[in-house]
Amino acid sequence: MDNKKEEINVDVIKEEDEDVVDEDATDDSKNQSKSDETDKEVEHLSKPPPVTFSVSIPSDNEGSGEQPAESTPMLGRESENGRLTYNLNDMEVVEVTEIELPLKPGQPSVLNSDLSLPPGTGSFGDSSVDTAEKKSGDGEPERATWGGQLEFLLTCVGYAVGLGNVWRFPFLCYKNGGGAFLIPYIIMLGVVGLPLFYMELSIGQFASLGPITIWKFNPLLKGVGYASVIVNWFIALYYNVIVAQCIFYFFASMTSELPWTRCDNEWNTPNCTFDNATRFAAAAKNLTVTATPSEEYYRRYVLEQSSTIEDFGLPTWKLTLCLLCAWVVVWLVLLKGIQSLGKVVYFTALFPYLMLTILLVRGVTLDGAIDGIIFYLKPNFEKLADPRVWSDAATQIFYSLSACTGGMIAMSSYNKFNNNCYRDSIIVACVNCATSIFAGFVIFSILGFIAHEKGVSVEEVATDGPGLAFEVYPEALAQMPVAPMWSVFFFLMMLTLGFGSEFSMVECLLSAFADEYPQWLTKTRVRSFLYRTIVMFACFLLGLPMVTNGGMWLLNLVDYSVSGFPLLFVGLLECIALNWIYHFERFAEDIEMMLGYKPGIYWRICWKFLTPFIIVLTILMNMVFYKEPDLDGVLYPTSAKVVSWLIAMFPMAVMVGWFLYEYCKNSGGYELMKLKMQPTQDWGPANTVDRERHQRYHGDFLPLLCMDPVLLGKLMGSNMSNISNISEGEMRNRLRGLTPAQSEAVLQIITSASNAGTPNLTPAASLLAIARSNGSFSQLHQRSSRRSHTVSECSEL
């Protein structure tokens, strides 16, 4: 910007007489008209007329004869039903002076851009901030939002509550001390799960960006965003294969007799038996009983599973069609993004609870159910001394809440800026964990019934993973009256649980890259349609190896690889990046912009110290107690273990690779590294009006801060028009009640103005400087680029 002095013409147009006031005049004419104008002002304030504001920028106003209206009253701000309305208010007029302030190089200025009030706020008398058109500062198209708050909550519940709540948590609970496991589980929820959940919801809602683009707040660590999306992508691939198996069982249950109730089918072996008497007789004769009918149906007919991963085989036609069906359903639901997803979640998030309740009522009426529930909840407090129990609790929290996979950032990015994400995080996290405990009652009531029928202990029939859903539970369903009906109910519940999570995972993947590369992927509706279609078809093809004869081996290996170290490292780096590099204080101010209050001391301790510390401990515990992958007790060969480590290291390699690329491409150096870890110029709220709620983000546009009579009154004090005569201590007293950033901003402006040799710096000029500086005050006096401003830009408004 050249050192050319220019002025802004602010025309105040009253609807009654439409007086147009000039901007430039001699000092003598100002002094002569001031008293008369003040008297007129008192008369106007007795019944304030409606006003509208139009702001124009002349191309060249040197020597203009326009004179500013110094007695134009300030605007007061009133709140009506949460909407901001601006009316005339009695406020002391500030003397108009001209000051010269340095600007941040490269920062957009009011003189080289079209200055206009935010859309929808052209007339302050009847407009609202909430009605502003939702467009970013670059003119990007309006971002979609949820149709209602309930849609977002249900989507988060559907995403967090998945198949793992049914088959993983109950098994971990009984294995790690029964009811005693709830102690480390709830503790880990409070110090790891909930803080991460709240943190991700907050940052996603604040910037309205996907899990990759959100890293504008720290571009050097953007690889963490890519890593979280990669983990999410791996999970989505194998998750839909499990959904495909649920689809197969759902349709297979629509028969008068369930196909896994007999041992005379073509897929059965001679060692198959269902009758307990036959099993006991075989055991007495030392015969080997290898499997029940439900086990052989799943392994030998549905999966056609090979005995080792090295015997991979070809895709089975049954599961291939079911997998195609699953991806078609996902494609149809997500074709229009969250607009269609938000309607489907009313079913996928709520229906599983109806089915769980029905199955629980049926389960507790069965013989032996109480034994299973006692086995599930009976505490063994000695287990709490085992560090692996605490490690399992922390890992399960990550798995259960779907934390650090980018999904919560993606879902919250479609929220309104002032949505109460703090309340939402607590609701979703508590509902998710309560669902896990509730599902345990459903599962173990059935396991108790099976143990009672077989005459064995509950421990001998308890298992986790797909074996519980597709072997143990179907065996129990087959022994119930009207077995096909209960089987349809159960697998319909599994389908809705699976799809509820799958929809959110795939939408996270799609929105992540759509936000990062919008000009290529979503610029037009046709491109958006093709982008979503091609991605889902590619995911279908990548899932085909998991429906081969060795597919279950691969699925189990991928699940084992991505659900451990990658998620923990992503969570650790998120905590460090947001609360140590970006700084907790700044993050807290961002949350205050949305919610009206900052996070308390509990969140400060968790985000900065406790949560990262526990994640590091969990990583160390997983290393110390590392267990090689296996399937049904059979260890994987060395080649498969290498593949497992490659899968686990791929997301982490992306983090390191991105960091090194960004660090080295400009010759590196510590100072460059610090610079690249600072937020980009366009970081902040996506909505222009939301950006202007904080001096750090509103750039060079006249902010709402200028129009705040409370703040202006604090600065002015009693008839004070020259702020430079106030001591620093007195100014601190006058600024009491403002945010630290606002107080520090004014003090820095005073210092900068003194160094620049500006004699009379008025309160309104200080406000204007805050608006101009974009929150960077520490080195204003060192900037070489300068231009002139008139205080009338702020005082007349």
C-alpha positions as a printed Julia matrix, in Angstrom:
797×3 Matrix{Float64}:
   0.0     0.0     0.0
   1.42    3.41   -0.92
   1.82    6.2     1.6
  -1.12    7.96    0.05
  -3.68    9.5     2.4
  -7.23    8.6     1.52
 -10.51    8.88    3.35
 -13.69    6.88    3.55
 -17.01    8.57    2.84
 -19.68    7.3     5.19
 -23.09    8.58    4.15
 -25.77    8.53    6.8
 -29.13    8.64    5.08
 -32.18    9.4     7.19
 -35.42    8.19    5.74
 -37.18   11.51    6.47
 -34.86   14.05    4.86
 -31.98   11.97    3.37
 -29.25   14.39    4.43
 -25.93   13.67    2.81
 -22.93   14.84    4.81
 -19.57   15.64    3.42
 -16.34   14.1     4.59
 -13.71   16.83    4.18
 -13.91   20.32    5.54
 -11.73   22.86    7.22
 -11.2    22.76   10.96
 -12.84   26.19   11.33
 -16.14   25.04    9.85
 -16.1    22.03   12.14
 -15.79   24.12   15.28
 -18.52   26.55   14.18
 -21.11   23.85   13.53
 -20.36   21.53   16.42
 -22.57   23.1    19.08
 -25.54   23.49   16.72
 -25.24   19.92   15.57
 -25.11   18.67   19.14
 -28.36   20.48   19.98
 -30.0    18.9    16.96
 -28.74   15.54   18.1
 -30.51   15.76   21.43
 -33.72   16.52   19.57
 -33.23   13.51   17.29
 -32.54   11.16   20.2
 -35.88   11.95   21.83
 -37.45    9.92   19.07
 -34.73    8.16   17.11
 -35.63    7.78   13.46
 -34.72    4.65   11.53
 -31.45    4.92    9.66
 -29.68    3.04    6.93
 -26.02    3.15    6.06
 -24.34    3.12    2.7
 -20.57    3.18    2.44
 -18.72    4.16   -0.7
 -15.05    4.49   -1.58
 -14.09    7.18   -4.07
 -11.23    6.39   -6.39
  -9.53    9.68   -5.58
 -10.68   11.95   -2.8
  -7.63   14.18   -2.45
  -8.86   17.72   -2.14
 -12.47   16.72   -1.77
 -14.65   19.41   -0.28
 -16.88   17.08    1.65
 -17.2    17.63    5.36
 -17.89   14.92    7.96
 -20.85   15.17   10.24
 -19.24   15.12   13.64
 -22.43   14.99   15.61
 -23.72   11.81   14.04
 -24.75    9.7    17.02
 -23.19    6.35   17.87
 -25.13    3.19   17.4
 -26.22    1.22   20.4
 -26.67   -2.51   20.27
 -29.76   -4.21   21.65
 -30.46   -7.93   21.78
 -33.91   -9.21   20.95
 -34.45  -12.98   21.0
 -30.8   -13.6    20.28
 -30.78  -11.28   17.25
 -28.59   -8.22   17.04
 -30.41   -4.99   16.19
 -28.75   -1.58   15.93
 -30.62    1.57   16.95
 -29.62    5.16   17.66
 -28.3     5.61   21.17
 -27.2     8.64   23.18
 -23.42    8.53   23.05
 -20.79   11.21   23.38
 -19.34   12.25   20.05
 -15.64   11.71   19.5
 -13.52   14.39   17.94
 -12.62   13.51   14.38
  -8.89   13.36   13.83
  -6.72   11.76   11.23
  -4.14    9.2    12.25
  -1.58    7.18   10.42
  -1.31    3.53   11.41
   0.91    0.81   10.01
  -0.8    -2.13    8.39
   0.14   -5.77    8.15
   1.84   -6.3     4.74
  -0.32   -8.25    2.35
  -3.41   -7.83    4.5
  -6.56   -6.83    2.6
  -7.5    -3.23    3.28
 -10.66   -1.2     3.11
  -9.17    0.97    0.38
  -8.36   -1.81   -2.05
 -11.59   -3.77   -1.66
 -15.28   -3.19   -2.0
 -16.46   -2.01    1.39
 -20.01   -3.03    2.1
 -21.95   -4.03    5.12
 -22.56   -7.76    5.58
 -25.43   -9.14    3.53
 -28.68   -8.73    5.37
 -27.38   -5.9     7.57
 -27.78   -2.97    5.18
 -30.45   -1.54    7.46
 -29.47   -1.96   11.07
 -32.91   -1.1    12.31
 -34.52   -4.29   11.12
 -31.74   -6.71   10.25
 -30.07   -9.51   12.08
 -26.69  -11.11   12.1
 -28.34  -14.5    11.96
 -29.94  -13.68    8.63
 -26.66  -12.94    6.93
 -26.0   -14.98    3.87
 -23.58  -17.76    4.68
 -20.72  -17.12    2.37
 -17.03  -17.16    3.12
 -14.77  -14.22    2.64
 -13.63  -15.53   -0.74
 -17.12  -15.66   -2.18
 -17.34  -19.44   -1.98
 -20.83  -20.94   -2.25
 -22.97  -21.38    0.79
 -22.01  -24.39    2.89
 -24.72  -26.88    3.71
 -25.99  -27.06    7.28
 -28.05  -29.57    9.22
 -31.8   -29.29    8.86
 -32.11  -29.17   12.63
 -30.16  -29.71   15.83
 -31.66  -33.15   16.3
 -30.27  -34.28   12.94
 -26.74  -33.5    14.07
 -27.18  -35.22   17.43
 -28.65  -38.36   15.87
 -25.91  -38.47   13.24
 -23.24  -38.28   15.94
 -25.0   -40.97   17.96
 -25.3   -43.18   14.89
 -21.64  -42.61   14.08
 -20.35  -43.32   17.58
 -22.74  -46.17   18.41
 -21.86  -49.02   16.1
 -21.28  -52.73   15.92
 -18.4   -52.5    18.4
 -20.82  -51.48   21.15
 -22.6   -54.82   20.68
 -19.78  -57.3    20.22
 -16.59  -55.68   21.56
 -17.44  -53.87   24.79
 -19.35  -56.74   26.53
 -16.46  -59.13   25.84
 -13.87  -56.64   27.16
 -16.02  -56.06   30.22
 -16.2   -59.7    31.32
 -12.56  -60.37   30.35
 -11.24  -57.43   32.38
 -13.04  -57.88   35.66
 -16.75  -57.65   34.9
 -18.37  -54.72   36.67
 -14.94  -53.61   37.92
 -14.02  -52.75   34.32
 -16.58  -49.96   34.42
 -14.29  -48.03   36.78
 -11.36  -47.59   34.34
 -13.81  -47.28   31.46
 -15.67  -44.33   33.0
 -12.4   -42.7    34.13
 -10.98  -42.97   30.62
 -14.19  -41.54   29.26
 -13.84  -38.49   31.48
 -10.13  -37.77   30.94
  -9.59  -39.0    27.36
 -12.78  -39.68   25.44
 -14.91  -36.68   26.38
 -12.07  -34.1    26.1
 -11.12  -35.35   22.63
 -14.78  -35.47   21.59
 -15.45  -31.9    22.77
 -12.22  -30.66   21.22
 -13.01  -32.11   17.79
 -16.6   -30.88   17.78
 -15.45  -27.39   18.75
 -12.72  -26.96   16.16
 -14.88  -28.4    13.36
 -17.82  -26.15   14.18
 -15.62  -23.08   14.59
 -14.01  -23.19   11.12
 -16.73  -25.12    9.22
 -14.08  -27.17    7.46
 -13.42  -30.87    6.92
 -10.78  -32.87    8.82
  -8.01  -32.07    6.3
  -8.66  -28.41    5.51
  -9.2   -27.71    9.22
  -5.43  -27.82    9.63
  -5.17  -24.28    8.34
  -4.53  -23.52   12.0
  -1.22  -25.44   11.66
  -0.31  -26.14    8.01
   2.92  -27.95    8.91
   0.94  -30.69   10.71
  -1.68  -31.05    8.02
  -0.51  -34.64    7.59
  -2.34  -35.44   10.83
  -5.59  -34.57    9.07
  -4.71  -36.81    6.15
  -3.77  -39.61    8.57
  -7.1   -39.45   10.4
  -9.0   -39.62    7.11
  -6.88  -42.58    5.95
  -7.7   -44.46    9.17
 -11.37  -43.59    8.67
 -11.16  -44.86    5.08
  -9.64  -48.21    6.12
 -12.36  -48.69    8.73
 -15.11  -47.79    6.23
 -13.79  -50.4     3.77
 -13.96  -53.37    6.13
 -16.98  -52.07    8.02
 -19.16  -52.29    4.94
 -18.02  -55.88    4.41
 -19.48  -56.69    7.84
 -22.64  -54.83    6.87
 -22.77  -57.01    3.74
 -22.68  -60.11    5.96
 -25.56  -58.67    8.0
 -27.51  -58.17    4.76
 -26.94  -61.82    3.86
 -28.15  -63.05    7.28
 -31.11  -60.67    7.19
 -32.46  -62.2     3.98
 -31.45  -65.72    5.0
 -33.64  -65.31    8.11
 -36.75  -64.8     5.99
 -37.71  -68.45    5.96
 -39.9   -70.78    7.95
 -36.83  -72.56    9.37
 -33.45  -70.98    9.95
 -30.77  -72.67    7.79
 -28.31  -73.07   10.68
 -30.56  -75.29   12.81
 -29.57  -78.65   11.26
 -26.41  -80.58   10.47
 -27.57  -82.31    7.29
 -26.81  -79.48    4.87
 -24.25  -79.79    2.1
 -21.82  -77.49    3.89
 -21.86  -79.45    7.17
 -19.14  -81.86    8.28
 -19.57  -85.2    10.04
 -18.44  -83.59   13.29
 -21.32  -81.11   13.31
 -23.89  -81.55   16.04
 -26.55  -79.4    17.63
 -28.09  -81.75   20.18
 -26.46  -81.53   23.6
 -26.95  -85.23   24.29
 -25.08  -86.06   21.12
 -22.26  -83.69   22.08
 -21.9   -85.25   25.53
 -21.97  -88.75   24.06
 -19.29  -87.82   21.58
 -17.16  -86.36   24.34
 -17.55  -89.59   26.37
 -16.27  -91.6    23.39
 -13.35  -89.16   22.89
 -14.73  -88.03   19.55
 -13.93  -84.55   18.3
 -16.85  -82.15   18.08
 -15.55  -79.34   15.9
 -18.47  -76.96   15.49
 -22.12  -76.2    15.92
 -24.43  -75.78   12.91
 -24.3   -71.97   13.25
 -20.5   -72.02   13.25
 -20.29  -74.2    10.14
 -22.97  -72.15    8.39
 -20.97  -68.98    8.91
 -17.5   -70.34    8.21
 -18.21  -72.92    5.52
 -21.26  -71.53    3.68
 -21.34  -67.74    4.13
 -17.61  -67.01    4.15
 -16.33  -70.21    2.49
 -13.32  -69.45    4.64
  -9.91  -70.92    3.88
  -7.65  -72.32    6.61
  -4.97  -69.66    6.11
  -4.56  -66.18    4.66
  -2.11  -67.56    2.11
  -5.01  -69.45    0.47
  -6.75  -66.28   -0.67
  -9.06  -67.57   -3.38
 -11.63  -65.57   -5.34
 -14.58  -63.38   -4.25
 -17.68  -65.4    -3.35
 -20.69  -64.42   -5.4
 -23.04  -64.3    -2.39
 -21.06  -61.74   -0.41
 -20.04  -59.84   -3.54
 -23.69  -59.12   -4.33
 -24.37  -58.18   -0.72
 -21.35  -55.86   -0.7
 -22.57  -54.22   -3.9
 -25.99  -53.79   -2.31
 -24.42  -52.2     0.77
 -22.47  -49.66   -1.28
 -25.53  -48.84   -3.39
 -27.44  -48.02   -0.21
 -24.59  -45.79    0.99
 -24.45  -44.11   -2.43
 -28.19  -43.37   -2.44
 -28.14  -41.96    1.09
 -25.07  -39.77    0.58
 -25.76  -38.63   -2.96
 -26.91  -35.23   -1.67
 -24.59  -35.12    1.31
 -25.93  -34.19    4.71
 -29.29  -33.06    3.32
 -30.2   -36.7     2.67
 -28.11  -38.16    5.51
 -29.87  -35.96    8.06
 -33.23  -37.49    7.21
 -32.08  -41.13    7.24
 -30.51  -40.94   10.7
 -33.91  -40.59   12.32
 -34.3   -44.29   11.54
 -30.73  -45.6    11.7
 -29.98  -43.95   15.06
 -33.27  -44.66   16.88
 -34.37  -48.06   15.57
 -31.46  -50.02   17.16
 -32.61  -48.91   20.61
 -36.07  -50.26   19.96
 -34.61  -53.59   18.85
 -32.18  -53.75   21.77
 -35.04  -53.18   24.19
 -37.2   -55.88   22.57
 -34.3   -58.36   22.58
 -33.49  -57.56   26.22
 -37.08  -58.17   27.29
 -37.02  -61.48   25.44
 -33.58  -62.4    26.74
 -34.27  -61.92   30.45
 -37.27  -64.25   30.22
 -35.07  -67.16   29.06
 -33.69  -69.83   31.39
 -30.17  -69.05   32.58
 -30.34  -65.37   31.59
 -29.7   -64.2    35.14
 -26.5   -66.27   35.29
 -25.22  -64.52   32.2
 -26.01  -61.04   33.58
 -24.31  -61.87   36.9
 -21.26  -63.13   35.0
 -21.25  -59.85   33.04
 -21.43  -57.53   36.05
 -19.75  -59.51   38.87
 -16.73  -57.37   39.76
 -13.23  -58.74   40.06
 -11.3   -55.83   41.53
  -7.99  -57.69   41.4
  -8.04  -57.14   37.63
  -7.67  -53.39   38.18
  -4.05  -53.95   39.18
  -3.32  -55.18   35.65
  -2.16  -52.25   33.46
  -3.57  -54.02   30.4
  -7.07  -53.47   31.77
  -6.51  -49.71   31.8
  -4.91  -49.86   28.36
  -7.93  -51.79   27.03
 -10.27  -49.19   28.56
  -8.45  -46.3    26.88
  -8.27  -48.08   23.52
 -11.95  -48.99   23.7
 -12.85  -45.34   24.33
 -11.12  -44.39   21.07
 -12.83  -47.24   19.23
 -16.24  -46.67   20.79
 -16.45  -42.87   20.37
 -14.87  -42.96   16.88
 -12.48  -40.28   18.1
  -9.56  -39.06   15.98
 -10.9   -40.47   12.72
 -12.02  -37.06   11.43
 -15.7   -37.96   11.48
 -16.71  -35.69   14.35
 -14.83  -32.77   12.8
 -16.63  -33.38    9.51
 -20.09  -33.68   11.09
 -19.69  -30.62   13.33
 -18.43  -28.53   10.4
 -22.03  -28.41    9.13
 -23.3   -26.9    12.39
 -24.37  -23.32   12.89
 -21.59  -21.23   14.37
 -23.31  -20.64   17.71
 -24.49  -24.22   18.24
 -23.85  -25.51   21.77
 -21.22  -28.12   20.9
 -20.29  -28.46   24.58
 -23.74  -29.8    25.4
 -23.73  -32.02   22.31
 -20.38  -33.6    23.16
 -21.54  -34.58   26.65
 -24.85  -35.96   25.37
 -23.33  -38.06   22.58
 -20.45  -39.4    24.68
 -22.74  -40.39   27.56
 -25.34  -41.95   25.24
 -22.62  -43.94   23.49
 -21.16  -45.37   26.69
 -24.59  -46.05   28.16
 -25.46  -47.94   24.97
 -22.37  -50.13   25.37
 -23.39  -51.05   28.92
 -27.01  -51.59   27.89
 -25.97  -53.83   24.99
 -23.98  -55.93   27.45
 -27.2   -56.87   29.26
 -28.76  -57.92   25.95
 -25.78  -60.04   24.9
 -25.07  -61.74   28.23
 -28.69  -62.58   28.91
 -28.57  -64.61   25.68
 -25.14  -66.07   26.5
 -26.49  -67.21   29.87
 -29.33  -68.96   28.07
 -26.92  -70.72   25.69
 -24.68  -71.82   28.59
 -27.72  -73.15   30.43
 -28.86  -75.15   27.38
 -25.39  -76.63   26.83
 -24.73  -77.28   30.49
 -21.49  -75.29   30.5
 -20.27  -72.05   32.07
 -20.92  -68.69   30.46
 -17.18  -68.23   29.97
 -17.06  -71.19   27.58
 -19.6   -69.67   25.18
 -18.57  -66.01   25.44
 -16.66  -64.56   22.52
 -16.24  -61.23   20.76
 -16.12  -59.84   17.26
 -18.05  -61.23   14.3
 -18.1   -64.66   15.94
 -20.52  -63.34   18.57
 -22.88  -61.8    16.0
 -22.8   -64.54   13.36
 -22.2   -67.72   15.39
 -23.15  -67.51   19.06
 -26.19  -65.23   18.84
 -27.77  -67.02   15.82
 -27.43  -70.28   17.75
 -29.46  -68.78   20.58
 -32.03  -67.34   18.17
 -32.53  -70.78   16.62
 -33.7   -72.15   19.97
 -36.36  -69.49   20.55
 -40.01  -69.85   19.59
 -40.72  -68.16   16.25
 -36.97  -68.12   15.63
 -37.06  -66.51   12.15
 -38.87  -63.45   13.48
 -36.28  -62.87   16.23
 -33.5   -63.45   13.74
 -34.92  -60.83   11.36
 -35.2   -58.38   14.28
 -31.63  -58.99   15.4
 -30.0   -58.62   12.0
 -32.15  -55.63   11.13
 -30.78  -54.03   14.29
 -27.24  -54.95   13.23
 -27.89  -53.47    9.79
 -29.07  -50.14   11.16
 -26.15  -49.99   13.6
 -23.71  -50.73   10.8
 -25.21  -48.35    8.27
 -25.49  -45.57   10.89
 -21.72  -45.63   11.36
 -20.9   -46.35    7.71
 -22.87  -43.36    6.41
 -20.93  -40.97    8.65
 -17.56  -42.55    7.89
 -18.03  -42.29    4.13
 -19.39  -38.74    4.38
 -16.29  -37.84    6.39
 -14.1   -39.23    3.6
 -16.06  -37.39    0.9
 -16.3   -34.04    2.66
 -12.62  -34.11    3.68
 -11.35  -34.07    0.1
 -14.26  -31.96   -1.17
 -13.27  -29.19    1.25
  -9.61  -29.55    0.36
 -10.07  -29.56   -3.44
 -13.45  -27.87   -4.07
 -12.47  -26.42   -7.45
 -11.86  -29.9    -8.82
 -14.43  -32.07   -7.03
 -17.54  -30.04   -6.18
 -17.48  -26.91   -8.31
 -20.63  -28.03  -10.14
 -23.39  -30.48   -9.36
 -22.2   -32.79  -12.1
 -18.69  -32.88  -10.67
 -20.06  -33.5    -7.19
 -22.22  -36.36   -8.47
 -19.33  -37.95  -10.37
 -16.95  -37.48   -7.46
 -19.22  -39.26   -4.98
 -20.09  -42.01   -7.44
 -16.49  -42.74   -8.42
 -15.26  -42.79   -4.81
 -17.93  -45.25   -3.69
 -17.41  -47.51   -6.69
 -13.67  -47.52   -5.95
 -14.41  -48.43   -2.33
 -16.55  -51.33   -3.52
 -13.68  -52.64   -5.64
 -11.22  -52.26   -2.75
 -13.56  -54.25   -0.53
 -13.69  -57.24   -2.86
 -10.51  -58.88   -1.43
 -12.35  -59.11    1.91
 -15.14  -61.28    0.45
 -12.75  -63.9    -0.94
 -12.04  -67.24    0.76
  -9.24  -65.59    2.71
 -11.13  -62.34    3.1
 -11.91  -62.79    6.79
  -8.21  -63.11    7.5
  -7.59  -59.82    5.72
 -10.53  -58.06    7.39
  -9.34  -59.08   10.85
  -5.8   -57.97   10.0
  -6.9   -54.5     8.85
  -9.07  -54.07   11.94
  -6.18  -55.07   14.18
  -3.76  -52.71   12.42
  -5.7   -49.43   12.27
  -7.53  -49.49   15.62
  -4.39  -49.18   17.75
  -1.32  -47.02   17.21
  -2.59  -44.77   14.35
  -5.59  -43.5    16.32
  -3.5   -42.9    19.44
  -0.85  -40.9    17.59
  -3.5   -38.8    15.82
  -5.14  -38.0    19.16
  -1.8   -37.09   20.75
  -0.81  -34.73   17.94
  -4.25  -33.09   17.91
  -3.88  -32.25   21.6
  -0.37  -30.87   21.15
  -1.2   -28.87   18.01
  -4.32  -27.21   19.42
  -3.3   -26.62   23.03
   0.45  -26.05   22.89
   1.28  -24.74   19.4
  -1.99  -22.96   18.58
  -2.24  -22.37   22.38
  -5.09  -23.19   24.7
  -5.81  -19.51   25.37
  -6.49  -18.79   21.71
  -8.53  -21.97   21.31
 -10.55  -20.98   24.39
 -11.26  -17.57   22.85
 -12.45  -19.29   19.67
 -14.87  -21.38   21.72
 -15.99  -18.24   23.55
 -16.9   -16.67   20.21
 -19.29  -19.58   19.59
 -20.67  -20.32   23.05
 -20.24  -17.03   24.91
 -17.96  -18.55   27.56
 -14.55  -20.17   27.7
 -13.79  -23.78   28.67
 -13.16  -24.16   32.4
 -10.1   -25.29   34.31
 -11.07  -28.96   33.91
 -10.79  -28.8    30.13
  -7.57  -26.82   30.35
  -5.97  -29.51   32.53
  -7.25  -32.36   30.34
  -6.38  -30.84   26.97
  -2.94  -29.58   27.93
  -1.7   -32.22   30.35
  -3.87  -35.17   31.38
  -5.21  -36.4    28.03
  -1.83  -36.29   26.19
  -0.15  -37.96   29.18
  -2.65  -40.83   29.26
  -2.41  -41.29   25.49
   1.38  -41.57   25.76
   1.0   -44.12   28.58
  -1.46  -46.11   26.47
   0.97  -46.14   23.53
   3.73  -47.41   25.84
   1.43  -50.07   27.33
   0.46  -51.28   23.86
   4.14  -51.57   23.0
   5.04  -53.43   26.18
   2.09  -55.83   26.01
   2.12  -56.18   22.24
   0.25  -59.24   21.04
   0.67  -60.67   17.58
  -2.48  -60.77   15.41
  -4.44  -64.02   15.23
  -7.79  -65.32   14.04
  -9.54  -67.89   16.21
  -6.25  -68.63   17.94
  -4.33  -69.2    14.69
  -1.35  -66.87   14.28
  -0.67  -65.08   11.02
   2.41  -65.95    8.96
   5.39  -63.58    8.87
   4.39  -62.08    5.53
   0.96  -61.14    6.93
   2.58  -59.54    9.99
   4.67  -57.38    7.68
   1.49  -56.3     5.88
  -0.08  -55.5     9.25
   2.78  -53.17   10.17
   2.69  -51.54    6.75
  -1.03  -50.82    7.21
  -0.44  -49.38   10.69
   2.55  -47.3     9.59
   0.95  -45.87    6.45
  -1.1   -43.13    8.23
   1.86  -42.28   10.47
   4.19  -42.13    7.47
   1.83  -39.6     5.88
   2.14  -37.39    8.99
   5.92  -37.5     8.9
   6.1   -37.18    5.12
   3.91  -34.09    5.01
   5.88  -32.46    7.8
   9.23  -33.08    6.07
   7.9   -31.94    2.7
   6.59  -28.64    4.02
   9.64  -28.12    6.18
  12.25  -28.84    3.51
  10.7   -27.36    0.37
  11.7   -23.83    1.46
  15.1   -24.82    2.89
  13.72  -25.46    6.37
  15.07  -23.79    9.48
  13.64  -23.34   12.96
  12.2   -19.9    12.25
  10.48  -21.19    9.12
   9.08  -24.11   11.07
   7.57  -21.75   13.64
   6.14  -19.61   10.86
   4.53  -22.59    9.11
   2.96  -23.68   12.38
   1.04  -20.41   12.57
  -2.54  -20.2    11.22
  -2.99  -19.14    7.62
  -4.43  -15.72    6.74
  -7.87  -17.16    5.96
  -8.13  -19.2     9.17
 -11.21  -18.51   11.26
 -14.99  -18.7    11.06
 -16.32  -19.3     7.55
 -19.15  -16.78    7.87
 -18.12  -13.16    7.34
 -20.35  -11.89   10.13
 -18.99  -14.48   12.56
 -15.42  -13.45   11.73
 -16.16   -9.89   12.78
 -16.95  -10.91   16.33
 -13.23  -10.98   17.14
 -10.51   -8.59   16.07
  -8.26  -11.52   15.23
 -10.43  -12.61   12.31
 -12.35   -9.66   10.89
  -9.4    -8.34    8.89
  -9.86   -4.87    7.39
 -13.64   -4.48    7.51
 -15.39   -2.18   10.0
 -16.22   -4.6    12.84
 -19.17   -4.85   15.14
 -16.68   -3.85   17.82
 -16.7    -0.32   16.46
 -20.44   -0.13   17.0
 -20.38   -1.43   20.58
 -21.2     1.51   22.91
 -20.22   -0.52   25.98
 -16.67   -0.99   24.79
 -16.44    2.57   23.5
 -17.74    3.9    26.78
 -15.11    1.96   28.72
 -12.4     3.47   26.58
 -13.73    7.03   26.66
 -14.5     7.3    30.35
 -15.91   10.67   31.39
 -15.67   13.22   28.57
 -12.29   11.91   27.49
 -11.35   12.48   23.88
  -7.57   12.09   24.11
  -6.59    8.6    25.14
  -2.87    9.32   25.06
  -3.11   11.25   28.35
  -4.33    8.17   30.28
  -1.77    6.14   32.18
  -1.36    2.46   31.45
  -2.64    1.5    34.89
  -5.73    3.69   34.52
  -6.37    2.21   31.09
  -6.19   -1.3    32.52
  -8.83   -0.34   35.07
 -11.05    1.08   32.33
 -10.63   -2.06   30.27
 -11.63   -4.35   33.13
 -14.39   -6.65   31.92
 -13.12   -6.83   28.36
 -11.44   -9.91   26.98
  -7.64  -10.07   27.43
  -7.2    -9.85   23.68
  -9.25   -6.63   23.5
  -7.39   -5.05   26.41
  -3.97   -5.98   25.07
  -4.95   -4.75   21.63
  -5.75   -1.24   22.85
  -2.57   -1.01   24.93
  -0.44   -2.11   22.0
  -2.13    0.45   19.76
  -1.29    3.19   22.26
   2.36    2.1    22.3
   2.5     1.83   18.54
   0.92    5.25   18.07
   3.41    6.83   20.47
   6.33    5.35   18.57
   4.82    6.58   15.31
   4.63   10.11   16.68
   0.83   10.41   16.62
  -0.06   13.04   19.26
  -3.82   12.66   19.66
  -5.08    9.09   19.54
  -8.77    9.03   20.38
 -10.74    6.05   21.71
 -12.56    5.65   18.42
  -9.24    5.66   16.63
  -8.09    2.87   18.93
 -11.15    0.89   17.99
 -10.48    1.53   14.33
  -6.91    0.35   14.78
  -8.18   -2.86   16.32
 -10.37   -3.33   13.28
  -7.49   -2.67   10.91
  -4.81   -4.8    12.52
  -6.43   -8.27   12.34
  -5.27   -9.1    15.84
  -1.53   -8.64   15.28
  -0.3    -5.83   17.54
   3.08   -6.77   18.91
   5.15   -5.39   16.03
   2.94   -2.71   14.54
   5.56   -0.01   15.05
   8.07   -2.05   13.03
   5.92   -2.22    9.92
   7.01   -0.07    7.04
   3.79   -0.07    5.06
   1.58    2.81    6.23
  -1.51    4.66    5.14
  -3.89    7.22    6.59
  -7.25    6.56    8.17
  -9.93    8.87    9.4
 -11.5     8.24   12.75
 -14.85    9.18   11.22
 -14.88    5.65    9.76
 -15.63    4.46   13.26
 -17.0     7.51   15.08
 -19.77    8.29   12.6
 -20.96    4.69   12.62
